[in-house]
Amino acid sequence: MSHNDKDNDLDKIKDILEIMKANDLEEVEIKHGDDKILLKRFGRQGSFGVVPVPPAMGPAAAAAGEAPQAIGGETKGPAEEKLLEIKSPLVGTFYATPSPDSEPFVEVGSKVEENSVVCIIEAMKVMNEIKAEVSGTIAEILVKNGEAVEYGQVLFRVSGV
């Protein structure tokens, strides 16, 4: 790879970081052939980490100028350790009910299985049913009906079986 290619890759990464900031995106994964790169924002202050995913882009990923940060590492209290998270698989609008005059799909205390529908996320006029993908009891609902959600945002916390 020539020096010019590295500069071009760095410019592309910088452009992507600006797009992430402008659209308040927390994570972007880019695949091109066998190369794959994952860019993540940590916290609301907007710091970035570059997480190369094997096979990584190598120098282009490291060229972002910021050290990769460990994902996770958050210590939780004993009561929280057993809580599983249901995250948004896409950006859109969260709906807790199938229609405005219906009961919510789930409430705190509702039992869910892996195939249980827990909400709808509307993205580009398409209603997407979101399944729990875990079994347990809804312990927390972290978003309100009609609220905009981001990719990877935690929607629900579920206590395991």
C-alpha positions, 0 to 999 in steps of 0.5 A: 500500500502506498503512502497516498493510499494510507492518506486516502484511507485516513481521510475516509475514516475521518469523513466517517467519524464526522458523519457519525458525530453529525448524526449522533451515531454510536457505531459504524461497521464497514465491510469491503471485500475481506476488510472490515472495520468497526468504529465506536463512540464511547459516551456522549462526549464523543470520544472514538475508538477504532476496533479492527475486526479480523482480518483488519484493515491494519494500518488504516484502522490504526491510523485513526489517531486514537487508541482503541478502547476496551469494549465492556469493562463496566463493573456492575453490582451483584443485582445487575449482573444477571440482567440481559439486555435487549438492544435496538438492531436499527435506528428508528422510532420505538413503539411499545404497542402494535397500534395506538389503542392497544396494550403494550407488547410487554411491561415490567414483570412480563415473561418473554421467550426468545421469539416474544415480540417486545416492541416495534421499531419504525425505520423508513416507514417500515414497521419492524417487530423486535423479538426478545432473543432472550428468555426471562422477565422484563426488569426495566423498560429504558425507552418511551413510546414514540422515542427515537432510538439508535442502533445498539441502544438498550431498550429493555433489561431482562432478568434471566430465568 
